[in-house]
Amino acid sequence: MEPGENASETCIREVREETGLNIEVKRLIGIYTTPHELIVYPDGNQFQLVAFCFEAEIIGGELNISSETTAFNYFFQSEIRELDLLQNHQQRINDAFSENSVPYIR
């Protein structure tokens, strides 16, 4: 998140930078923390990630690979179950498909 941005503005900017797509944020799916997965830097600093997951609609742009991406694809929900994903990503995907009107806090 850059200074002066709110969470949805950060999502819009990050998607544009990483994919080339312009999006409109539709809803907050959830806020996720993983206290058992700390990021430890060589200087000893430790950080715990907090992830905001949004549902978004593509409104423009062109899908491209960037310095932060190596490939892209679209998947049906049934195909996602067969992918080798991090466990915390699978939970977020399941939450997105639940269409719960209240955001998850996990």
N, C-alpha and C positions, 0 to 999 in steps of 0.2 A: 504494500500500500504506500503510495506516495503522499507526502504532506499535502493536505487540502482535499484529498479524495475521500469519498465515502465508499462503503464496501461494493455497491453496485457499479460505481464509476470505475473502481479498480478492476472488477470483473470484465467490464466492457473493454478497457484498455489492454488488459492482459490477453484476452482472446484475440484482439486485433493484432497485437505484437507477435503472438505465438502462432497464429493461423492465417492472418490476412482477412478474417471475416469480421464484419460489423454485425453486432447483435443488439437485441433489446432484451433486458432482463425481465422475465415474467413473474418469477416468485423465488423466494428463499426456500430451498429444500431443507437445509439444516446448517448447524454450526458444529464442527467436529474437532475434538482434541484427542491426542494420543499420548497420554502421560508416560506410557511405557516405551515410547520411541523418541528418545532425545537425540538431537543433533549436537555432536561434540566437535568443535573446531580445534585445530592444532594448538591454539593458544590456551586451550582449556575451557573456553566459554561454552556453555551449554544452553540450548534453546529447545523449547517445546513448541511445535507448530499448532496453530489454530487455523482451521480451514473453513471457509464459507462456501457452500455449494449452492449454485443457482440453476434454475431452469431458464433457458434463454431461447430466443427465436432469431434465426439468421435473417438479417434485413438487407445485406449487401456484402460487397467485398468478393475476393476470390481466394479460395482455399489454397494455401501454399505451405511449403516447409520453411522453417525459420532457423535461426541459430539455437532455438530452444526445442525444436521438434525434429524428428528424424523420419517420420512417416505419419500418414493419416488414413483413416477409413471410417466408414459408417457401418454400424452393426444393428441387426435386429435384436430384440431383447433375448430371444432364444439363443442367439449366437454368443452373446456376452457371457453366458454361463460356462461356455467352453474355453474362454480366454484365461490365460495365466495372469491373474491380477493380484495385487496386494490385498490382503484381507480387508483393510480399512476402505479400499476403493469399492469392493463388492458391497459392503454395507451402504455406502453412499448411493450406489446405483440402485440397489433395492429400495432405498428410501425414495429416490426420485420416481420410480415406477409406482410407488404406493399411492401417489397423488393425494397424500395427506394434506389437508388445508392448513395445518399448523406445522411450522418448522420444527424439525427435530433438533434437540440439543444433546449431543453425545460426546 
